[in-house]
Amino acid sequence: MMVLSAPTADVTTAADIRAEGLSKTYVVGERAGGLGAALRGAVRRKTREVRAVDNVSFSIAPGEIVGFLGPNGAGKTTTLKMLAGLLHPSAGSASVLGHVPWRREHPYLRQMTLIMGQRNQLLWDLPALDSMLVNRAIYRLTPDAYRRMLDELTDLLDLGPLLGKQVRQLSLGERMKCEFAAALLHRPRVLFLDEPTIGLDVTAQGRIRAFVREYNQRVGATVLLTSHYMADVTALAKRVIVIHQGKLLYDGALAGLTDRLAPFKVIQLDLEEGARRPLSWEAYGEALPGEDGKIRLRVAKERAPEVTARLLSDLAVIDLTIEDPPIEDVIDQVFRGAAL
């Protein structure tokens, strides 16, 4: 599989996050099923190496929001855990805010946070506010700094009715808002967000996105975001890093990824009721499945103006829109190795 060419990083440019040749290899045991295999495995254990992250390099500038994309098992969470200091790499190096993450130095831990949508840091049987107080003690916040930041987060996330409720009584969306507040009380400069909107409804997802954007603008925080919801990425990130099977596939503008892998436009048109339709759409473009009687055509990007003019001239068109392909389709092409 060829790797999409990525822009060469300028090593002289200041970066909040930098990874150079970062790799992580696990040794895992394996055996066949059955009692005999279990007994043989007790004497001679069979193992193999799994390369979760393989020679990944990138840098992220201060205040930048970057989408970190890849299918399940691509190495996204492993990379975030190394950058957050939870895992030691097998090879390579990294620095975040000038610190080596896995040294777990206090000045570093006070400036970063890792939020995982599938992990819970709040105390389940206590009010959410008690978890805030625990984090205040952990980060040694002064009463004034704690109150000021809690008030700001309460305003941004509308936490007023939630802080006094037992965590187990909160909905998933309410709990995630409180998770964000607890993780950001110390006003971190770097945010590692691993599927922060997973399982949330559309409204809750939108609120979390808006909050991340607002926090980034207020604090100037650097954000590395993984998500399977492409709406998260398109709403927040102009740049994406794509990895697959532990290897870097692409590092660059989100729009550039679309241009590279999907050099076409989708034209959707609605015709007057009973209007004449061509026997075949091939003269205009490739017909795609449509909804509510609308026609959708895929055409090469450079042909879109000419095809649009012909459609308007030849047919009784009520409405016509020209769209870029859905980013989900573009990313799917990356994962399947198409056009690489």
N, C-alpha and C positions, 0 to 999 in steps of 0.2 A: 504493500500500500504506500503510495506516495504521500508525502506531507505537503500540505499547502504552504507556500512560502510565506513567512511572517516577517514583519519589519524588524530590522536589526535594532536591538536595544542600545541606547546611548549610555554607555557605562559612566559617563561624566555627569549625567542628569541625576539630581537627587531623587530617591525613591523611598517611599515608606515601607514597601515590601519588595524583597528581591530574592529570587530563587535561582540557583545556578547548578545545573546538573543534578537536581534533587531526585533521589531514588529511594524506594522502599521495597525490600524483598522479605517475604515471609516463608518460613519452612513449615509445611503442613504435612501431617501424616495421612496416609491413605491405605486402605485395605479392602478386600472383598468382604461380603457378608458371610455370616455363619460362624459356628463355634471353632471349626478348624482354622479358619483365617485369623480368628481372634487369638488362638493359642500360638500360631506362627508369628503373629505380630508382636506378642509379648516377648518372644525370643529375638526376633530381628525385625525392627520397625522399618517400614518402607516410607520414605518421605519424598517430597518434591518441592522445588522452589516456585513460588508465585511472585511475579514481579508486579506489585500493585501500582507503583509509580516508577517510570523508567526515563531517567535523564531529562527531567522537565526544567526549563529555564524561562523566567519571565521577570519583569519588574513592573511595579505599579506606583504611579506618582502620588504625592500627597493630595488628598481630597478627591481622588478618582473613584468612581464606582465601576467595577468590572464584573461581568457575568462569567461564571465558571461552569462550562457546560460539558455534558457527557452522559452516556447511558449508565444504568446501574452497573457497578463494578468497574467503572472507568478509572477510578483512583481519585475522585474529587474529594471525598471526605478524608481519605488518608492524607492527601496534600494539606487540607485545612488543619488536620490534627498535628501535622509536623510544624506548620507555620504557627500554630497556637501553642506549641511546646508540649503537647501530650504524647508525641511519638518522636523517637530518635530516627533520623534517616539512616539507610544503609550506605549511602554515598551522597556526595554533593554537599552544598552549603546553602544557608538561607540567613537573611537578616530582616528583622522587622523593627522599624524605628531605631535602627542601629544596634539592636540586640540580637544575640543568637537565641532563638525561641526556646530550644530544649534545655537551656541553662536555667530557665524559670526564675530569672532575677526579679526581685520585687519591683524595681522601676519599670520593667517591661509589663509585668502582670497588671500593674495599675493603669496601663495605657491601652489595653486591648480587651476584647471580649469575644467569645465564641458562643453563638446561639444556634442550637440544633432543634429543628421543628419536631423531631421525634424523641427528644430528651426533655425531662422535667427537672428543673432546679428548685422549684418552689416547694415549700413544706406542705405536704398534701392535706394534713388534718388541721392546719392552722390558717388564720386569715392571711391574705396575701401581704398585708402590711407587716406581719411578723417576719416574712422573708426579706422584706426591704430593710428591716432593722438589723437582721443578721448580716446582710451585705454591707450595711453601714459600718458595722463593727469590723468585718473582714478587711475592708478598704480604709478603715480608720478615718472616716469622713468626719469633719467637724459638724456640730449640730446645724450651723448656718448653711454650710455647703450641702448637707444632706437635705435640709428642708427646701432650699432653693431649687435643687435639681429635681426632687420629688414633685414639687409644685409645677415645675416646667413639664415634666413627663406626664403628670396627671392632666394638665391642660391639653397637651398634644394628643394623648391617647384616650381622653375622656374616662379616666380611671376612678373618678369620685365615688360612684356607687359600688365599685368592685373591691376596693382595698380592705374593707371590713368583712368581706365574705370569705367563708372557708373555701380553700382552693378546690376541694373536691366538688363544690357546688357551682363552680364556674363552668360556662360552656367552653368549648375548645377555643373559639375566637377570643373570648374574654381572658382565658388563661394565657394565650399567646401574647396579648397586650401586656399582661402583668409580667410575663417572662421577659419581654423587652425592657420594661421599666426596671426590673431587678438587675438585669445585665448591664444597664446603661447608667446606673446611679453614680458610678465613679467617673462618668463623662469620658469614655475611652476614645482614643484617636483612631483606632483601627478596629473594624468590625468584620468578623468572619461569620457569615450567615449561611447555614447549611439547611436548605429547604425550610425557610422560616414561615411559609404560608401553606405547608402541606396539610391537607385535610380541611382547610378552612373554606367557608362558602365565599361566593364571589364578592359580597359586600365586605366581609372581614379581610379578604385578600387585598382589596382596594385600599382599605384603611391602613394596613401594614405597609403597603408600598408608599402611600402618601407620607407615613411617619418616617420611613427610612430616608426618603427624599428630603423631608424637612430637617431631620437630624443632620444629614450630610451638609445641608446648606448652613445650618446654625453653627455647627461645631467645626466644619471643614474636615469631617472624618473620612478616612479611606475605607472603602467597602469592597470585600470580595464575596460575591453572592453565588451560591449554587441553587438551582431550582429546576424542576421539571415543568413548571408553569411558564411557558414562554412569555406570557403577559407580564410576569415579574421582570424578566430580563429586558424586554422591549420598553417597559415603562421607566426603568431606572438606569440601564447601562447603554452607553454608546460604543463600548468596546467589549469584546468577548474573547475568552480563551477556551478552546475546545480540546478536550483530551479523550482518547479512546484506547482501551487496553493499556492504560498507563502512559501512553505516549502523547506528546503535544501534536495536534493536527493543525491548529490555526490560532493565531494571536493577532488581532487587528480589529478594525471597525466592524460593527454589526452590519452596517449597510454594505461594507466591502464583501462580507461573507455572502450576502444575497447576490451581489453583482457577480461574484466568482462562480457560484454554484447554481444560480437560477437566473440566467440572463434572458428572462422573458417577463412579459406582463400578462395579467389576466384582465380581459375585457368582459364586463357583464352588461347585458342590455335587455331592456324590456320593450317588447313590440306592442303596437296597438292591437286590440282584440280583433281577430279575423284578418290581420294583415298578412300579406304574402310572405312566405318563408322560402329561402333557397332550398333546392333539392339536396344540396350538400353544403356543409360549412367549410369544406376543405380549402375552398378558394380564399377564405379569410384567415383560418387558423385551425388549431386542434380543438374540437368540441370537448368540453368537460361537463361532468354532471352538474345540473342546476336545480334550484328550488323555486317553487311558486311560479312555474312557467317562465322563469328567466333563463336566458341563454348565456353560457360562460364559454369564452374562447381563450385559449392560450396562444400567444403570438410572440415572436422574437422581439426583444426590446426595441431594436432599431426599426422594426416594421410597424410598431404600435401607432404612430401618427398617420401613416398611410392607410392602414386597415381601418382605423377609426373614421377617417374621412370617407372611405368607400362604404362603410356600414351606414353612416348617416345619409349618404347620397342614394344608396340602393334600397334602403328599407325604411318603413314607417316606425321610427324609433321614438318611444316615449321618454326613456331614461337610459343613460349610458355612463358607466363608471370604469376607470382604469386603475387597477390596483397592482401593487407588488405581490409576489407569491407569499403565502403564509410562511412565517419564519420557521414554523414547525416542520414544513416540508423541506426547507433548506437544510435544517439541522439533521433531519432524517437522511437526506442524501449524504451528508458527511459520515454518519454512523454506518451506512450501508456501503461506503467506499465509492459511491457514484461520483464520477467526474474528477476523481483524485488522480 
